[in-house]
Structures are given as structure tokens and as C-alpha cells.
Amino acid sequence: MRAVVVDYGMGNLRSVAKALEHVGFPEVKVSSDPGEVKTADALIFPGQGAFRKAMENIKDLGLLKPLRDHVEKGKPFLGICLGLQLLFEKSYEHGETEGLGLLKGEVVLLPPKVKLPHIGWNQVWIKKREGLYSGIEDGDFFYFVHSYHVVPKEEEIVASTTDYEVYFVSAIQEENLWAVQFHPEKSQRKGLRLLENFKNFCESCL
């Protein structure tokens, strides 16, 4: 099983790759090559930074079609942080920008009454127990760094929410498409368990 961590120039991805290796992925590669993305068994799509710049990079690198094709073929896909937000139709960060459109909904700023960015440990309140959150308890803590959050149009894809004075969606799970707002690679034991759950899902798809 070959897992590719997609490098579209938005963050240091080595910590993600090391965490995937730690939980037992047999082959992990960090790559921005569309050919590598196209032939991967599983894609991990992390990222930090601005939505608009990320979409520009994805287009410039020729990754738009390979990313969409991978998901539409039913192959395992895990988005992390910005990698969750980019899955949706549009974001309002620095003006309206079109996303990958793999999920219906938009990305908006957390309410002005809260401290931005939202940085640090916070709890997840689980809506979908099987798959992404197998072996993880309601109220467990994960590590967040973000100012924007996703607002899905379809409630049934929501896997967890998190309370930051307001409740926001902290994870989604829709068949082969999994994504989280937090950083599992920075979330110690629980984060590694989540990545192990993704590995187990990938193995079941082979």
C-alpha cells in the first residue's frame, strides 16, 4: 500500500509522514508530482496557511484533476487542517475563492467574539463513532491551529464538532473521504490512534 502526502507548498509535511510511518504505513512518500498522486493507493492532504494561495498552488502544480479523480474513484483520502477546508465549494478568506468542490458547503471565519487564531488543545464531540474515531472517546483532546472553519450543507457528513464558545465542525467522514480540522500528527496518542484508524481503513480497501 503506497500512501502519498500531497505537497502543494503549504507547510512542513515531514511530521505528518513520520506519524504515518509510526502507525505502520508500509510506504509513505511526500510528493507534488501529479503522477505520484494519480497512482497512490491513499492520499493524505495536510496544509496550513491561506486558502487562496493553496488553490493557486494546486492549480499551478497540475494537482486539481488527480485529487478529484482519486476521491471520485473511491480511494482513501485524509484531509488535515487546511486540507479539510479545501474540500469544500468556497472560502471567504481574503475574498471569495473557489475550492475543490468535493463537498457541499463553505469556509468562514470563526466569530469575532473568540480569540483568533484558535490555537491549542480542545475537545471533540463525536457524531460518528465507527471509522475515523474508532477507539477514541467523546471529549478527547486534539491540537488545533486555525481561524476559519467549515460549514457543510449536508449534516450527515459531520463526524465531530468542537466547542470554542461556538460549536464548529472539527471532522467529516463521507465514505472514502475523511478530514479533520485539527492536527493528528501533533495530537500525541489520540492523534496516532486516528491515523491508525485511517491505515486500517486503507487496508480494507485493497
GIURCOR-V898040 format. One record per residue. RES is the residue in three letters. BURIAL is b if it has 9 or more other ideal C-beta (glycine too) atoms within 8 Angstrom, else e. Layout:
res:RES burial:BURIAL
res:RES burial:BURIAL
//
This chain:
res:MET burial:b
res:ARG burial:b
res:ALA burial:b
res:VAL burial:b
res:VAL burial:b
res:VAL burial:b
res:ASP burial:e
res:TYR burial:b
res:GLY burial:e
res:MET burial:b
res:GLY burial:e
res:ASN burial:e
res:LEU burial:b
res:ARG burial:e
res:SER burial:b
res:VAL burial:b
res:ALA burial:b
res:LYS burial:b
res:ALA burial:b
res:LEU burial:b
res:GLU burial:b
res:HIS burial:e
res:VAL burial:b
res:GLY burial:e
res:PHE burial:b
res:PRO burial:e
res:GLU burial:e
res:VAL burial:b
res:LYS burial:b
res:VAL burial:b
res:SER burial:b
res:SER burial:e
res:ASP burial:e
res:PRO burial:b
res:GLY burial:e
res:GLU burial:b
res:VAL burial:b
res:LYS burial:b
res:THR burial:e
res:ALA burial:b
res:ASP burial:b
res:ALA burial:b
res:LEU burial:b
res:ILE burial:b
res:PHE burial:b
res:PRO burial:b
res:GLY burial:b
res:GLN burial:e
res:GLY burial:e
res:ALA burial:e
res:PHE burial:b
res:ARG burial:b
res:LYS burial:b
res:ALA burial:b
res:MET burial:b
res:GLU burial:e
res:ASN burial:b
res:ILE burial:b
res:LYS burial:b
res:ASP burial:e
res:LEU burial:b
res:GLY burial:e
res:LEU burial:b
res:LEU burial:b
res:LYS burial:e
res:PRO burial:b
res:LEU burial:b
res:ARG burial:b
res:ASP burial:b
res:HIS burial:b
res:VAL burial:b
res:GLU burial:e
res:LYS burial:e
res:GLY burial:e
res:LYS burial:b
res:PRO burial:b
res:PHE burial:b
res:LEU burial:b
res:GLY burial:b
res:ILE burial:b
res:CYS burial:b
res:LEU burial:b
res:GLY burial:b
res:LEU burial:b
res:GLN burial:b
res:LEU burial:b
res:LEU burial:b
res:PHE burial:b
res:GLU burial:b
res:LYS burial:b
res:SER burial:b
res:TYR burial:b
res:GLU burial:b
res:HIS burial:e
res:GLY burial:e
res:GLU burial:e
res:THR burial:b
res:GLU burial:e
res:GLY burial:b
res:LEU burial:b
res:GLY burial:e
res:LEU burial:e
res:LEU burial:b
res:LYS burial:e
res:GLY burial:b
res:GLU burial:b
res:VAL burial:b
res:VAL burial:b
res:LEU burial:b
res:LEU burial:b
res:PRO burial:e
res:PRO burial:e
res:LYS burial:e
res:VAL burial:b
res:LYS burial:e
res:LEU burial:e
res:PRO burial:e
res:HIS burial:b
res:ILE burial:e
res:GLY burial:e
res:TRP burial:e
res:ASN burial:b
res:GLN burial:b
res:VAL burial:b
res:TRP burial:b
res:ILE burial:b
res:LYS burial:e
res:LYS burial:b
res:ARG burial:e
res:GLU burial:e
res:GLY burial:b
res:LEU burial:b
res:TYR burial:b
res:SER burial:b
res:GLY burial:e
res:ILE burial:b
res:GLU burial:e
res:ASP burial:e
res:GLY burial:e
res:ASP burial:b
res:PHE burial:b
res:PHE burial:b
res:TYR burial:b
res:PHE burial:b
res:VAL burial:b
res:HIS burial:b
res:SER burial:e
res:TYR burial:b
res:HIS burial:b
res:VAL burial:b
res:VAL burial:b
res:PRO burial:b
res:LYS burial:e
res:GLU burial:e
res:GLU burial:e
res:GLU burial:e
res:ILE burial:b
res:VAL burial:b
res:ALA burial:b
res:SER burial:b
res:THR burial:b
res:THR burial:b
res:ASP burial:b
res:TYR burial:b
res:GLU burial:e
res:VAL burial:e
res:TYR burial:e
res:PHE burial:b
res:VAL burial:b
res:SER burial:b
res:ALA burial:b
res:ILE burial:b
res:GLN burial:b
res:GLU burial:e
res:GLU burial:e
res:ASN burial:b
res:LEU burial:b
res:TRP burial:b
res:ALA burial:b
res:VAL burial:b
res:GLN burial:b
res:PHE burial:b
res:HIS burial:b
res:PRO burial:b
res:GLU burial:b
res:LYS burial:e
res:SER burial:b
res:GLN burial:e
res:ARG burial:e
res:LYS burial:b
res:GLY burial:b
res:LEU burial:b
res:ARG burial:b
res:LEU burial:b
res:LEU burial:b
res:GLU burial:b
res:ASN burial:b
res:PHE burial:b
res:LYS burial:b
res:ASN burial:b
res:PHE burial:b
res:CYS burial:b
res:GLU burial:e
res:SER burial:e
res:CYS burial:b
res:LEU burial:e
//
